[in-house]
C-alpha cells in the first residue's frame, strides 16, 4: 500500500539539513542493498523536522492518547540508527536496492530530488511510486527500488520509521493531520 500526502515541503530546507549532516554510514549487503544512511544529529534540524513534517501529519509528539509514544522509532537497533526515528537514505549511482521487507512495517518517505526514474516498487501489487509528494509506504510488503541504473546523481530520501502497521499509521494521519 502506498498513499501520498500533499503536505507542503520546503525541499530547499531539507537539502540544507542533509548537506549539514556529517554522520554517515554506508550499508552494503549483496542480497539487500548498497545505500548510505545519513543521520540528523543537530537539535535545530531535528526540531525543524518535528515541527514541519511530523506534527503537521499528526504523527507526534504523542500528546494525544491514541498516538503511540514510540510511533516514530527505528526497530533496527544497530549502527544504522541514531535514535531519532528518521534519517536520510541515499542511493548513489551504481547503488542498488533488491527486493526485501523492512523490520519497521511502515515508512513515510520524502524524495529530496525533483524527480526520479527509480521508483519505490511494491512487488506483490506491482504498484510503483515516483514521489510527487511525501508517501506513506507499507514496507512490510516485498518491495524494491526499480530502475536503479537510471540514477546518475545521489537519490536522497528523508525516511521516517514508523512502528505501527500501515493501516494504523494511515488512520492516525487521516484523523490528526493539521494541514
C-alpha positions in Angstrom: 0.0 0.0 0.0 1.1 3.5 -0.9 -0.5 6.8 -0.1 0.8 10.2 -0.9 0.1 13.3 1.1 0.2 16.8 -0.2 2.0 18.2 2.8 3.8 21.3 1.8 7.5 20.6 2.0 10.4 23.0 1.6 12.9 20.8 -0.1 15.5 23.5 -0.1 15.4 23.4 3.7 15.7 19.6 3.7 18.7 19.8 1.3 20.3 22.3 3.7 19.8 19.9 6.6 21.1 17.0 4.5 24.2 19.0 3.5 25.0 19.9 7.1 25.0 16.2 8.2 28.4 14.6 8.6 27.3 11.3 10.3 27.1 8.8 7.5 27.1 5.0 7.5 27.5 3.0 4.3 25.3 -0.1 4.1 26.2 -2.9 1.8 24.6 -6.3 1.7 24.8 -8.0 -1.7 21.4 -9.6 -1.1 19.6 -6.4 0.0 21.1 -3.0 -0.9 24.0 -0.7 -1.4 23.0 2.6 0.2 24.2 5.2 2.6 22.3 6.3 5.7 22.8 10.0 6.7 21.9 10.9 10.3 20.4 14.1 11.5 22.2 15.0 14.8 21.7 18.8 15.0 18.9 19.6 17.6 17.7 22.5 15.4 17.4 20.3 12.4 15.6 17.6 14.4 13.2 20.3 15.7 12.6 21.5 12.1 11.6 18.0 11.0 9.4 17.6 14.1 7.6 21.0 13.5 7.3 20.9 9.7 6.7 17.2 8.9 5.9 15.1 11.9 3.5 17.4 13.7 1.5 18.6 10.6 1.0 14.9 9.7 -0.4 14.3 13.2 2.3 11.7 14.0 3.6 13.2 17.1 4.8 14.1 19.6 2.5 11.7 21.4 0.4 14.3 23.2 -2.9 12.5 22.2 -3.8 9.3 23.9 -4.4 7.4 20.7 -1.0 8.1 19.2 1.6 5.6 20.5 4.5 7.3 22.2 7.0 5.2 20.2 5.3 5.5 16.8 8.4 7.1 15.3 11.4 4.8 16.0 13.7 2.6 14.1 13.1 -1.0 15.2 16.6 -1.9 13.9 18.8 -1.1 16.8 22.2 -1.1 15.1 24.8 1.1 13.6 22.3 2.4 11.1 20.2 4.2 13.6 20.8 7.3 15.8 17.6 7.1 17.8 15.6 9.9 16.1 13.4 7.6 14.2 14.3 9.3 10.9 17.3 9.8 8.6 18.2 10.4 5.0 18.8 7.3 2.8 20.9 7.8 -0.3 21.2 5.5 -3.3 24.3 6.6 -5.2 24.9 6.0 -8.9 25.8 2.3 -9.1 23.8 1.6 -5.8 21.0 -0.9 -5.6 18.0 -2.0 -3.5 16.9 -5.5 -4.1 13.5 -6.9 -3.1 13.2 -7.1 0.7 10.9 -6.4 3.7 11.8 -3.9 6.4 11.7 -4.6 10.1 9.6 -1.4 10.6 6.3 -2.1 9.0 5.7 1.4 7.7 7.7 4.4 6.5 7.0 7.9 5.4 9.4 8.9 2.7 10.1 12.3 1.1 12.2 12.4 -2.0 14.5 15.4 -2.0 15.4 15.2 -5.7 13.0 17.0 -8.0 12.2 13.8 -9.8 13.3 10.2 -10.1 13.2 7.5 -12.7 13.9 5.0 -9.9 10.5 4.5 -8.2 9.6 2.7 -5.0 8.0 -0.6 -6.2 5.7 -2.9 -4.3 6.3 -6.3 -6.0 3.1 -8.1 -4.9 0.8 -5.5 -6.3 3.2 -4.2 -8.9 2.4 -0.6 -7.7 5.2 2.0 -8.3 5.5 5.4 -6.7 7.7 8.1 -8.2 7.4 10.5 -5.2 5.5 13.5 -6.2 4.7 14.1 -2.5 5.6 12.6 0.8 4.4 9.0 0.7 3.3 6.5 3.4 4.6 3.1 2.4 3.9 -0.4 3.6 7.4 -1.7 3.8 6.4 -4.9 5.4 5.5 -6.0 1.9 8.1 -7.1 -0.5 9.5 -4.0 -2.2 12.5 -2.6 -4.1 13.7 0.5 -5.8 13.3 -0.1 -9.6 15.5 1.1 -12.3 18.5 2.0 -10.1 20.6 2.1 -13.2 18.9 5.4 -14.1 20.4 7.0 -11.0 23.1 9.5 -12.2 23.1 11.7 -9.1 22.5 10.7 -5.5 18.8 9.8 -4.9 18.2 11.2 -1.5 15.1 10.4 0.6 14.1 11.5 4.1 12.6 8.5 5.7 10.6 8.3 8.9 10.5 4.9 10.5 7.0 4.1 11.9 6.4 1.2 14.3 2.7 0.6 13.7 1.1 -1.1 10.7 0.3 0.8 7.6 -3.4 0.9 8.3 -2.8 2.3 11.8 -0.4 5.0 10.6 -2.8 5.9 7.8 -5.7 6.2 10.3 -3.6 8.4 12.6 -2.6 10.7 9.8 -6.1 10.9 8.4 -7.6 11.7 11.9 -4.8 14.1 13.2 -3.1 15.9 10.3 -3.3 19.7 10.6 -2.6 21.0 7.1 
